[in-house]
Amino acid sequence: MDRWLFVHVMKTAGTSFRSMLEESFDAEIYPTRAELAQHPRRWYPTAPELLARIARGEVDLATRRFLCGHYSADLARSLPGSWRTVTFLRDPVRRSLSMIAHRHRKAGRLNRFLRPNVSTYLDREDFVERQIRDYQTKVFVLGPEANVNAAHPIDAAAFERAKARLLEVDFVGLTEQFAESIRLFEAISGVRFGPLPHRNKSPGHGATEAELARVRALVPHDLALYEVAREKLRAQLAAAA
């Protein structure tokens, strides 16, 4: 039985994918819903915390088929035993706007009914550096214990490393081709899911053309990496046809 590390990249339909895992595998996931509820704010443990718990024997992954979390794609190299990796990427501009909408909703209960002022969030340097600027590339360039939600500059050399890592990863689906990605993952992994859900959906963003241009300027490496992922998925779909 293959074991899979699910690298949950925020705002790429990861919540939908995790829900499918929960409905199909339940106790074979780490952390389960009950285990996740024991963590502060129901957040995944950090990579260093997870690895330390494994080393102390507090977390036993022997009976788990899926390990989920907001980790770098390199975490599998530090896990005991053999793990394959699955993740999803999303059009970087859409992901960024969805991240802004998510942050906006979390800022106040009434905000769920209101569209965010995109420029206001783009003016917040700490937020942009942690969760917008080339965020998806960070996931593929950082080391196994790194915090993907911390600021990390991406240059041309870092992008090449991220590209190489993406090509190594066992499966990279795309949010924009979610149904196709799921069916291909089923064929590759041998797992079977039920109907496709759509959880944690964000409302429309209402961004102006100027704001969209600002977002694009923040994610140049993500845009390039997305094209690499799209070509990889296209080739895998063609091979499976």
C-alpha positions as CSV (number, residue, x, y, z in Angstrom):
1,M,0.0,0.0,0.0
2,D,1.4,3.4,-1.0
3,R,1.4,6.1,1.6
4,W,0.8,9.7,0.5
5,L,1.9,13.0,1.8
6,F,-0.8,15.5,0.9
7,V,0.8,19.0,0.6
8,H,-2.1,21.2,1.3
9,V,-1.4,24.5,-0.5
10,M,-3.9,27.0,0.8
11,K,-6.7,28.1,-1.5
12,T,-6.1,25.5,-4.2
13,A,-9.1,23.2,-3.4
14,G,-7.1,21.5,-0.7
15,T,-10.0,21.6,1.8
16,S,-12.2,19.8,-0.8
17,F,-9.5,17.2,-1.4
18,R,-9.0,16.7,2.4
19,S,-12.8,16.3,2.8
20,M,-12.7,13.6,0.2
21,L,-9.9,11.8,2.0
22,E,-11.9,12.1,5.3
23,E,-15.0,10.6,3.7
24,S,-13.1,7.7,2.1
25,F,-10.4,6.9,4.6
26,D,-11.3,8.4,8.0
27,A,-8.8,6.9,10.5
28,E,-6.2,6.3,7.9
29,I,-5.5,10.0,7.7
30,Y,-3.2,12.0,9.9
31,P,-4.4,14.2,11.5
32,T,-8.0,13.0,11.6
33,R,-10.7,15.5,12.3
34,A,-10.6,14.6,16.0
35,E,-6.8,14.9,16.1
36,L,-6.9,18.2,14.3
37,A,-9.5,19.5,16.8
38,Q,-6.9,19.1,19.6
39,H,-4.5,21.5,18.0
40,P,-4.7,25.3,18.6
41,R,-7.2,26.9,16.1
42,R,-7.5,23.5,14.5
43,W,-4.3,24.1,12.6
44,Y,-2.0,21.5,11.3
45,P,1.2,20.9,13.4
46,T,4.2,22.6,12.0
47,A,6.8,20.4,10.2
48,P,9.3,20.6,13.1
49,E,6.6,19.9,15.6
50,L,5.3,16.9,13.5
51,L,8.8,15.4,13.0
52,A,9.6,15.9,16.7
53,R,6.4,14.1,17.7
54,I,7.2,11.2,15.3
55,A,10.7,10.9,16.8
56,R,9.3,10.8,20.4
57,G,6.8,8.1,19.4
58,E,3.8,10.4,20.0
59,V,2.7,10.1,16.4
60,D,2.7,6.7,14.8
61,L,2.1,6.8,11.1
62,A,2.3,3.1,10.5
63,T,-1.4,2.7,10.0
64,R,-1.9,6.0,8.2
65,R,-2.3,6.1,4.4
66,F,-2.4,9.9,4.1
67,L,-0.5,12.6,6.0
68,C,-1.9,16.1,5.4
69,G,-0.6,19.6,6.2
70,H,0.6,23.0,5.0
71,Y,4.1,21.7,4.4
72,S,6.8,22.0,1.7
73,A,6.9,19.4,-1.0
74,D,10.3,18.3,0.4
75,L,8.8,17.0,3.7
76,A,8.5,13.4,2.5
77,R,12.3,13.1,2.5
78,S,12.3,13.5,6.3
79,L,9.5,11.2,7.1
80,P,10.1,7.6,8.3
81,G,9.4,5.0,5.6
82,S,8.5,5.6,2.0
83,W,6.0,8.3,1.1
84,R,4.7,9.6,-2.3
85,T,3.6,13.2,-2.6
86,V,0.3,14.7,-3.9
87,T,-0.6,18.4,-4.1
88,F,-2.7,20.8,-6.1
89,L,-1.8,24.2,-7.7
90,R,-4.0,26.9,-8.9
91,D,-3.9,29.8,-11.3
92,P,-1.7,32.2,-9.2
93,V,-3.8,35.3,-9.7
94,R,-7.0,33.4,-8.7
95,R,-5.3,31.8,-5.8
96,S,-4.0,35.2,-4.6
97,L,-7.4,36.8,-4.8
98,S,-9.0,33.8,-3.0
99,M,-6.4,34.1,-0.3
100,I,-7.3,37.8,0.1
101,A,-11.0,36.9,0.3
102,H,-10.2,34.2,2.9
103,R,-8.2,36.7,5.0
104,H,-11.0,39.2,4.7
105,R,-13.6,36.7,6.0
106,K,-11.4,35.8,8.9
107,A,-11.1,39.5,9.8
108,G,-14.7,39.9,10.9
109,R,-18.0,38.0,10.9
110,L,-19.8,40.5,8.7
111,N,-17.0,40.4,6.1
112,R,-18.4,37.2,4.8
113,F,-21.1,39.3,3.1
114,L,-18.8,41.9,1.8
115,R,-16.2,41.8,-0.9
116,P,-12.7,42.8,0.2
117,N,-10.9,45.9,-0.9
118,V,-8.1,44.1,-2.8
119,S,-5.8,47.1,-2.7
120,T,-6.0,47.3,1.1
121,Y,-4.7,43.8,1.4
122,L,-2.0,44.3,-1.3
123,D,-0.7,47.2,0.8
124,R,-0.1,45.0,3.8
125,E,3.5,44.0,3.3
126,D,3.7,41.2,5.9
127,F,0.6,39.5,4.5
128,V,1.8,39.8,0.9
129,E,5.3,38.5,1.7
130,R,3.9,35.6,3.7
131,Q,0.9,34.4,1.7
132,I,0.9,36.0,-1.7
133,R,4.3,36.6,-3.3
134,D,5.3,33.5,-5.3
135,Y,3.6,31.5,-2.6
136,Q,3.2,28.3,-4.6
137,T,6.9,28.3,-5.7
138,K,7.9,28.5,-2.0
139,V,6.2,25.2,-1.4
140,F,8.5,23.5,-3.9
141,V,11.8,25.3,-3.1
142,L,11.8,25.2,0.8
143,G,13.4,22.5,2.9
144,P,11.4,19.9,4.8
145,E,11.1,21.8,8.1
146,A,10.6,25.2,6.6
147,N,7.5,27.3,7.2
148,V,5.7,27.9,3.9
149,N,3.8,30.8,5.5
150,A,7.0,32.7,6.2
151,A,8.5,35.2,3.8
152,H,11.1,33.8,1.5
153,P,12.5,35.6,-1.6
154,I,12.4,33.7,-4.9
155,D,15.0,34.4,-7.5
156,A,15.8,32.7,-10.8
157,A,18.0,30.0,-9.2
158,A,15.3,29.2,-6.6
159,F,12.7,29.0,-9.3
160,E,14.8,26.4,-11.2
161,R,15.0,24.3,-8.0
162,A,11.3,24.6,-7.5
163,K,10.7,23.5,-11.1
164,A,12.9,20.5,-10.7
165,R,11.1,19.5,-7.5
166,L,7.7,19.9,-9.1
167,L,8.7,17.5,-11.9
168,E,9.9,15.0,-9.3
169,V,6.7,15.1,-7.2
170,D,4.5,12.1,-7.8
171,F,1.2,14.0,-8.6
172,V,0.4,17.7,-9.1
173,G,-3.2,18.4,-9.9
174,L,-4.7,21.7,-10.9
175,T,-7.7,23.4,-9.2
176,E,-9.0,24.5,-12.7
177,Q,-9.0,20.9,-13.8
178,F,-10.1,19.4,-10.4
179,A,-12.3,16.6,-11.7
180,E,-9.8,15.5,-14.3
181,S,-7.0,15.7,-11.7
182,I,-9.0,13.6,-9.2
183,R,-9.8,10.9,-11.8
184,L,-6.1,10.7,-12.8
185,F,-5.0,10.5,-9.2
186,E,-7.4,7.6,-8.7
187,A,-5.8,5.8,-11.6
188,I,-2.3,6.5,-10.3
189,S,-2.9,5.7,-6.7
190,G,-5.5,3.1,-6.8
191,V,-7.8,4.9,-4.4
192,R,-11.5,5.6,-5.1
193,F,-13.5,8.7,-4.1
194,G,-17.1,9.5,-4.0
195,P,-18.8,12.6,-5.5
196,L,-16.6,15.7,-5.8
197,P,-17.3,18.4,-3.2
198,H,-16.5,22.1,-3.3
199,R,-15.7,23.2,0.2
200,N,-14.4,26.6,1.6
201,K,-15.5,28.4,-1.6
202,S,-14.7,32.2,-1.7
203,P,-17.0,34.9,-3.0
204,G,-16.2,37.0,-6.0
205,H,-13.2,39.3,-5.6
206,G,-14.3,42.4,-7.5
207,A,-10.7,43.3,-8.3
208,T,-10.0,46.1,-10.8
209,E,-7.6,45.8,-13.7
210,A,-5.0,47.8,-11.9
211,E,-5.3,45.5,-8.9
212,L,-5.0,42.4,-11.1
213,A,-1.9,43.8,-12.6
214,R,-0.5,44.3,-9.0
215,V,-1.2,40.7,-8.2
216,R,0.4,39.4,-11.4
217,A,3.6,41.4,-10.5
218,L,3.8,39.6,-7.2
219,V,3.6,36.1,-8.6
220,P,5.9,35.9,-11.7
221,H,7.5,32.7,-10.7
222,D,4.2,31.2,-9.7
223,L,2.9,32.0,-13.1
224,A,5.8,30.2,-14.7
225,L,5.6,27.2,-12.4
226,Y,1.9,26.9,-13.0
227,E,2.6,26.4,-16.7
228,V,5.1,23.7,-15.9
229,A,2.5,22.0,-13.7
230,R,-0.1,22.3,-16.5
231,E,2.2,20.7,-19.0
232,K,3.0,17.9,-16.6
233,L,-0.7,17.2,-16.0
234,R,-1.4,17.4,-19.7
235,A,1.2,14.8,-20.4
236,Q,0.0,12.5,-17.7
237,L,-3.6,12.8,-18.9
238,A,-2.5,12.0,-22.4
239,A,-0.5,9.0,-21.3
240,A,-3.5,7.7,-19.3
241,A,-6.0,8.1,-22.2
